[in-house]
Amino acid sequence: MENRMSISSLLNPLDSAPLEATSLNDVNDIILKLAALAGHGPTLVPPGIALGLSEALSYLQSQTDVPTQVSNQASIPPPSCSPRLPSQQAEMTVSTQFLQPASTTPSPYSTPPRSSRQSSPQQVFTVDKQHSVQLNRQTILSTLYTYHDPQAYVEYPETNFGNPVGHLFRRDPKAWHVPSHDFAYSLGEPSGSTEIGKPKTCPLFKDSKGKLIPTKISHFTCQGGKACPQADIETLMEPHTSATQDAISERLANDRSLRLELSSPEYDIFRKTSALIAAIRTVGCRAVEHEETILPQSEQIFYDDIQAQIRKAQRGYKPDVDRCRGRISINYGVNEVGQEKMYLKCEHYRKESRDHYIQYLDDSYDFDYLEAHFNEDTDELDRIEQAAHVLGFGPLAECSTVANFSSQKICCPCDHRLSNGNLEQPEMVLLPCDVKYRIHEPLPEYREECPWIFITSSGVHTHPVPLSQKTPPQTRAAVNSLLERLGPDLADLTPRRLLRHSVTKDFLAENLPHVPSPTLSDLHVSLANRAHLAYFIDLARKRLYPKGTGWEGVKICKEREDSDNPYIRRIIELPAGSFAVHPEDEPVAKEDTADVRMVICMSPEGSRRLSKSQYLQSDIGFKRVVGFYEFEMACLDRDANTSVIFCRVFLNRQTAAAHERLFHEIENIVKLDTGRSLHWRHLYADAPDETDGMILQLTADQHLGQAKGFGLYLQSLAQKMNLKYDLHEPERLLSELGPYDHLHRIFRLCTVHVYRNIHDARGLTDEVRNLMRSLAAKLEQANWVKNKTDSQFAFEGICWEKSFIPLAVWKAGDNNSNLIESVHADVNREGVSCSLLGGISKGQAFDNIKMKTVLALENSGIRRSYRSGHIVENATKNLKRKYSSHHNQLSAEDSKIQAHNVRLEKARSSLHKYTAQVASFTTRVATEVCHGQRERLLVNLEKAQKSQTTAQLKYNKEVAGGLELVETGSGKIVLITA
């Protein structure tokens, strides 16, 4: 009766005692108490009083705005149907504005943010909230939240110590998603669910006729969290029933402030030293084990314990080779530059075994602590660690490391001195939790009729609030949509490339227009984790490329290609032994013993243009695709004044046989696309000066495999022309020509490579270099001559007199491969170190741009720039470039001359100085009578003579250096040679 009287007096309007509520929290407490009393029924509260409680509750709720932390991405109009709630509670339904946690990032459809210096924008949506809902005879929900938006999610569902809290979610039947998957709390054992074929029912789930719908009921338990055993476990297990992002931010801010309080030079030095000790204990000597390490039993036990802990921390990972087990000791010695240094080394390190661990230490470490640790000086260790403990850090200090239960972290990253005296990174301990979650969801066949999921939570969390590491469903969908828009860039996408990609920037600017300089973490804070982004990228890549982005992925891509405009034309895989071996082939490395693989990429338009071209260039690239070389063939379109790429071939060999097969495949593709084979001048022309419709010249570098393979290809074509004679040696049949004979008739060697090698050769005068360039005399560089002679095509490729190429073709053709080198440089800007499929995709996009640029000129007269494209512009540009290069070279040489003159004058002055001192001391010694004074003069004389010798050597060195600068520079700076 006391309760009844107090309640009656509270509701009596004549009662003079006011309802005191000094804060929003007080009002909320009163609301919850009134709701609880109103739901207890007539046993405790008479019907009349219950009606008054309900009216008071409705009044208070209408006067207060009760914020509840709920995360949602966007709000939609509530559905027309909703689950049937008990009718006696209908008058207690309250529409409440629910907000995201203050620092939770917005969705792509977020409302305008507040100041950029404040926390992230908050998304507002309407959710129904009810108190004291009678679920059944045994269960009364303290609060029921109803989320009408199918995309709503909750990261930190509210719970309660007494009556459970209910969360009712509307779902999309076609994209069914269980809301518990979005909880920041980890759910697991003990768990269970209704047996298959034995469904239960939920009072909230009824069909249109009021009949209960069969329901699957699952129950899970919160798994708690993890913490370092050296932390204040009692404080960490402080209970909570609700959580917000603000609580996490406050906890992290407290940790940061604590670290800032500890920040000092002593702390930084000790921290770096402790990190080195921990790293050495974990890694040890990384050399492959080839010396036996004998350990006493006590050390062996300790070593085995450490290794067991390391394997546990690495989740059972076992290296593929056994590593050295040698002890790491601390030593003093002289480093490579003669300085006295402390260093750490493996006991097996010696001159004949220099692959073992050794590390010289700089002064940024605490040498006393290192010496005490490696010398096992327990007294000194205790003194140092106690001193650090007083300052608030070190292995004896309290730790603050906590982690989500789902974290892969097993051990604390900090070293701690355990009770057994060992310095270890202890295994993190579990902070248990007994919060129970029951999930009610209709069976699949009833989801269209009842698209709801009901979750109850009861109990108190006894662990720190977990971090928000799960990405919400709608944000995941937005990221997946973004990744699908990246096209071919997805093949080699990394988190860094994704964040910097122009498509990403446009996507964020479109969806977060009010956020300055938005990043993906503005969609949700979990996306700040690069590894998390890499996971999404990997999933998207697997969806688009189920067979990967390597060899198998290319096969699938070829099958999906448009048959009317194919690009990947041939995929060839043959055993390594199926190709002939030639002397020109480079030695095969161990990693190149696999099958020979080749992917030929060429568009039909590229085939047509190749068949009409006259001056070709080819080259091999090394950077763009991992594990493959990239062969390119191109020419200069003289009308468009731009390069046109005909084909790209990715191959894992550079042998002559591989190149022969490559040219044959290109020939077959051109014949398939155009109906006409490639017409090489010396094979198909009827006269030496016939050029129409013929390929007149191929320019490349001096790669022996490429050149020999090209010659073998031409030889195989000529052998089919049994009765045709050579134009240049009429007495010989084309079928009789060898591979190098064919090269002498159509192949040009890039002179830039030749001249560059001559220019870079050391120990040669300009006269000798000029002789090498003119090929007019016996050369001092015998190796250079032998290299060109042994190649059997180099001299013919750079000297017209030794070649059979007509003079007009020789003069009109390219004497360098600058064009194809620029093509390599351009396509490398699209990305290097790509996967095979990524390299092909980027190459196709690049070639398409080039081809459309040419077509725009041919069809519309629009050039790639405002220049006319006339050859005069090229000549002018080349002349300016050559002059600029020559001027820069002369300026650099003038600078060298000036620096030399300064050094020579300084050396001469120093030599004169010490020469004068020697002469002075020599004269004084000869005339000095006093024995003591004479001895001192002799000592000074000896020092002066040593200085004179050093000065003379330096002077001679500068004079010799000056001779190397003769005939260099612009001539405006006088060179001092003596």
JOBELDA-V738614 format. One record per residue. N is the residue number from 0. RES is the residue in one small letter. OMEGA is omega in whole degrees, -180 to 180 (* if undefined). Layout:
BEGIN
n: <N N>
res: <RES RES>
omega: <OMEGA OMEGA>
END
This chain:
BEGIN
n: <0 1 2 3 4 5 6 7 8 9 10 11 12 13 14 15 16 17 18 19 20 21 22 23 24 25 26 27 28 29 30 31 32 33 34 35 36 37 38 39 40 41 42 43 44 45 46 47 48 49 50 51 52 53 54 55 56 57 58 59 60 61 62 63 64 65 66 67 68 69 70 71 72 73 74 75 76 77 78 79 80 81 82 83 84 85 86 87 88 89 90 91 92 93 94 95 96 97 98 99 100 101 102 103 104 105 106 107 108 109 110 111 112 113 114 115 116 117 118 119 120 121 122 123 124 125 126 127 128 129 130 131 132 133 134 135 136 137 138 139 140 141 142 143 144 145 146 147 148 149 150 151 152 153 154 155 156 157 158 159 160 161 162 163 164 165 166 167 168 169 170 171 172 173 174 175 176 177 178 179 180 181 182 183 184 185 186 187 188 189 190 191 192 193 194 195 196 197 198 199 200 201 202 203 204 205 206 207 208 209 210 211 212 213 214 215 216 217 218 219 220 221 222 223 224 225 226 227 228 229 230 231 232 233 234 235 236 237 238 239 240 241 242 243 244 245 246 247 248 249 250 251 252 253 254 255 256 257 258 259 260 261 262 263 264 265 266 267 268 269 270 271 272 273 274 275 276 277 278 279 280 281 282 283 284 285 286 287 288 289 290 291 292 293 294 295 296 297 298 299 300 301 302 303 304 305 306 307 308 309 310 311 312 313 314 315 316 317 318 319 320 321 322 323 324 325 326 327 328 329 330 331 332 333 334 335 336 337 338 339 340 341 342 343 344 345 346 347 348 349 350 351 352 353 354 355 356 357 358 359 360 361 362 363 364 365 366 367 368 369 370 371 372 373 374 375 376 377 378 379 380 381 382 383 384 385 386 387 388 389 390 391 392 393 394 395 396 397 398 399 400 401 402 403 404 405 406 407 408 409 410 411 412 413 414 415 416 417 418 419 420 421 422 423 424 425 426 427 428 429 430 431 432 433 434 435 436 437 438 439 440 441 442 443 444 445 446 447 448 449 450 451 452 453 454 455 456 457 458 459 460 461 462 463 464 465 466 467 468 469 470 471 472 473 474 475 476 477 478 479 480 481 482 483 484 485 486 487 488 489 490 491 492 493 494 495 496 497 498 499 500 501 502 503 504 505 506 507 508 509 510 511 512 513 514 515 516 517 518 519 520 521 522 523 524 525 526 527 528 529 530 531 532 533 534 535 536 537 538 539 540 541 542 543 544 545 546 547 548 549 550 551 552 553 554 555 556 557 558 559 560 561 562 563 564 565 566 567 568 569 570 571 572 573 574 575 576 577 578 579 580 581 582 583 584 585 586 587 588 589 590 591 592 593 594 595 596 597 598 599 600 601 602 603 604 605 606 607 608 609 610 611 612 613 614 615 616 617 618 619 620 621 622 623 624 625 626 627 628 629 630 631 632 633 634 635 636 637 638 639 640 641 642 643 644 645 646 647 648 649 650 651 652 653 654 655 656 657 658 659 660 661 662 663 664 665 666 667 668 669 670 671 672 673 674 675 676 677 678 679 680 681 682 683 684 685 686 687 688 689 690 691 692 693 694 695 696 697 698 699 700 701 702 703 704 705 706 707 708 709 710 711 712 713 714 715 716 717 718 719 720 721 722 723 724 725 726 727 728 729 730 731 732 733 734 735 736 737 738 739 740 741 742 743 744 745 746 747 748 749 750 751 752 753 754 755 756 757 758 759 760 761 762 763 764 765 766 767 768 769 770 771 772 773 774 775 776 777 778 779 780 781 782 783 784 785 786 787 788 789 790 791 792 793 794 795 796 797 798 799 800 801 802 803 804 805 806 807 808 809 810 811 812 813 814 815 816 817 818 819 820 821 822 823 824 825 826 827 828 829 830 831 832 833 834 835 836 837 838 839 840 841 842 843 844 845 846 847 848 849 850 851 852 853 854 855 856 857 858 859 860 861 862 863 864 865 866 867 868 869 870 871 872 873 874 875 876 877 878 879 880 881 882 883 884 885 886 887 888 889 890 891 892 893 894 895 896 897 898 899 900 901 902 903 904 905 906 907 908 909 910 911 912 913 914 915 916 917 918 919 920 921 922 923 924 925 926 927 928 929 930 931 932 933 934 935 936 937 938 939 940 941 942 943 944 945 946 947 948 949 950 951 952 953 954 955 956 957 958 959 960 961 962 963 964 965 966 967 968 969 970 971 972 973 974 975 976 977>
res: <m e n r m s i s s l l n p l d s a p l e a t s l n d v n d i i l k l a a l a g h g p t l v p p g i a l g l s e a l s y l q s q t d v p t q v s n q a s i p p p s c s p r l p s q q a e m t v s t q f l q p a s t t p s p y s t p p r s s r q s s p q q v f t v d k q h s v q l n r q t i l s t l y t y h d p q a y v e y p e t n f g n p v g h l f r r d p k a w h v p s h d f a y s l g e p s g s t e i g k p k t c p l f k d s k g k l i p t k i s h f t c q g g k a c p q a d i e t l m e p h t s a t q d a i s e r l a n d r s l r l e l s s p e y d i f r k t s a l i a a i r t v g c r a v e h e e t i l p q s e q i f y d d i q a q i r k a q r g y k p d v d r c r g r i s i n y g v n e v g q e k m y l k c e h y r k e s r d h y i q y l d d s y d f d y l e a h f n e d t d e l d r i e q a a h v l g f g p l a e c s t v a n f s s q k i c c p c d h r l s n g n l e q p e m v l l p c d v k y r i h e p l p e y r e e c p w i f i t s s g v h t h p v p l s q k t p p q t r a a v n s l l e r l g p d l a d l t p r r l l r h s v t k d f l a e n l p h v p s p t l s d l h v s l a n r a h l a y f i d l a r k r l y p k g t g w e g v k i c k e r e d s d n p y i r r i i e l p a g s f a v h p e d e p v a k e d t a d v r m v i c m s p e g s r r l s k s q y l q s d i g f k r v v g f y e f e m a c l d r d a n t s v i f c r v f l n r q t a a a h e r l f h e i e n i v k l d t g r s l h w r h l y a d a p d e t d g m i l q l t a d q h l g q a k g f g l y l q s l a q k m n l k y d l h e p e r l l s e l g p y d h l h r i f r l c t v h v y r n i h d a r g l t d e v r n l m r s l a a k l e q a n w v k n k t d s q f a f e g i c w e k s f i p l a v w k a g d n n s n l i e s v h a d v n r e g v s c s l l g g i s k g q a f d n i k m k t v l a l e n s g i r r s y r s g h i v e n a t k n l k r k y s s h h n q l s a e d s k i q a h n v r l e k a r s s l h k y t a q v a s f t t r v a t e v c h g q r e r l l v n l e k a q k s q t t a q l k y n k e v a g g l e l v e t g s g k i v l i t a>
omega: <179 178 -180 -179 -179 179 179 180 179 -176 -178 -178 179 -179 -178 -178 -179 175 -175 175 -174 -179 178 179 178 180 179 179 -180 180 -178 179 178 -180 180 179 -178 -178 -178 175 -173 180 -179 -175 178 -178 -179 178 180 178 178 177 -179 179 178 179 179 180 -179 180 178 -178 -177 176 -173 180 176 -174 178 -180 177 -177 179 -180 177 179 -179 -179 -179 -180 179 180 -177 178 177 -173 -177 -179 -173 -177 -177 180 -178 173 -174 175 180 -176 170 172 -171 -177 176 -175 -174 174 175 -180 -174 176 -179 -177 171 -179 -180 179 178 180 -175 -179 179 178 -177 174 -175 179 176 -179 179 180 175 180 179 -179 174 -176 -176 -169 171 178 176 178 175 177 180 -177 -176 -179 -179 -179 180 177 180 179 -178 -178 179 176 -177 -179 -178 179 -178 175 -180 177 -175 -174 169 -178 174 -177 -179 177 -174 -178 -179 -175 -178 178 -180 -180 174 178 177 -179 -179 -177 -9 -177 179 179 179 -179 178 -179 179 -177 175 176 177 -178 -178 -174 178 178 -176 179 180 -180 180 -177 177 -171 171 -180 177 176 -178 180 175 -176 177 -179 179 -180 176 -180 179 178 176 -173 -178 179 -179 -179 176 -172 172 179 176 -177 176 175 178 179 178 179 179 179 179 178 177 177 179 -180 177 178 178 177 -180 -174 178 176 180 180 -179 -180 -179 -179 179 180 179 178 178 179 -180 -180 179 179 -178 -173 -177 176 -175 -180 175 -175 174 170 180 177 -179 -179 172 -175 -179 179 -180 178 180 180 180 178 180 -179 178 178 -180 179 178 179 179 176 174 -180 178 -179 -177 177 178 -179 -179 -180 -176 178 175 -178 179 -174 173 180 -178 -179 -173 -178 174 180 176 -174 169 179 176 180 174 -178 -179 -179 176 -175 -179 177 -174 177 178 -173 169 -179 175 -173 174 -173 -177 -180 175 -175 179 -179 178 180 -179 -178 -175 175 178 177 -173 180 -180 177 -179 180 -177 -177 176 178 177 -180 178 180 174 179 -180 -175 178 -176 177 -177 179 -177 174 -179 173 178 -178 -179 178 -180 -179 -177 174 -179 -178 174 177 176 -174 -177 178 179 -179 174 -173 168 -170 177 -179 -177 -179 172 -172 179 -177 180 -178 176 175 -175 179 176 -179 177 -173 -177 -179 -174 177 -179 -179 -176 -177 172 -177 -178 173 178 -180 -179 -178 177 -179 180 178 178 -178 178 -179 -175 180 179 -179 -175 -176 176 176 179 179 179 178 177 178 -178 179 -180 -175 175 -176 180 -179 -175 -177 -177 173 178 180 179 178 -178 -176 -174 -179 178 178 -180 177 -180 -179 178 180 -174 178 -173 -175 178 180 179 -176 172 -178 179 175 172 175 -173 -179 -179 172 179 -177 178 177 176 179 177 178 179 -179 178 180 179 179 177 -177 -179 -175 179 179 -178 178 -174 -179 178 178 178 179 -180 179 179 -178 -174 176 -177 180 -179 -176 176 176 -171 -179 171 -173 177 -177 176 -177 -178 -178 179 177 179 -179 180 -178 -177 176 178 -178 178 -178 -178 -179 -179 -180 -179 176 -178 -176 176 -178 -178 -175 179 176 178 176 177 -178 -179 178 -178 -179 -175 -177 -176 -176 172 178 180 180 175 -174 -167 -160 -176 -179 177 -179 168 -179 177 179 173 -175 173 177 172 -170 174 -180 -179 178 -179 176 -179 -180 -175 172 179 178 -177 -178 174 174 -177 178 -179 179 179 176 179 -180 -178 177 -180 177 177 -179 180 179 180 178 -176 -173 -175 -176 179 178 -178 176 -168 -172 178 -171 -179 178 179 -178 -178 178 -176 -175 177 -177 169 -170 -172 172 179 180 177 -173 174 -172 -179 -180 -178 180 179 177 178 178 177 178 180 180 175 -178 -179 175 179 -169 -172 -179 -178 -179 180 -173 173 -170 -180 -177 173 177 -179 -180 -176 176 -178 -179 174 178 179 -179 -176 -175 -172 175 177 -179 -178 179 178 -179 -178 178 179 178 -178 -177 -180 -177 175 -179 174 178 180 179 179 179 177 178 -179 -177 -180 -172 -178 174 -172 177 -179 -177 179 179 180 -179 179 -179 -180 -178 -179 177 178 -172 -179 178 -180 -180 -178 -177 -178 180 -177 175 178 179 -175 -180 178 180 -178 -178 -176 -178 175 177 180 -179 -178 -178 175 178 176 176 -178 -179 -176 176 177 176 180 177 -178 -179 168 -178 -179 177 178 178 -179 179 178 179 179 -180 -180 179 178 180 -177 -180 175 178 -180 178 177 -176 -176 -174 180 -180 -179 -179 176 180 178 -177 -178 180 -178 178 179 177 -179 179 180 179 -180 178 -179 180 179 180 179 179 179 179 178 179 179 178 178 175 179 177 179 179 179 178 -180 179 -180 -180 178 178 178 179 179 179 180 178 -179 -177 175 178 178 179 180 -179 -179 178 180 -178 178 -177 -176 -176 -178 -177 -176 -178 180 180 178 179 178 178 177 178 178 -180 178 -180 178 177 179 178 179 179 180 179 178 179 179 179 179 180 177 178 177 178 179 178 -179 179 -180 171 179 -177 -177 -180 179 -178 179 176 -176 -179 *>
END
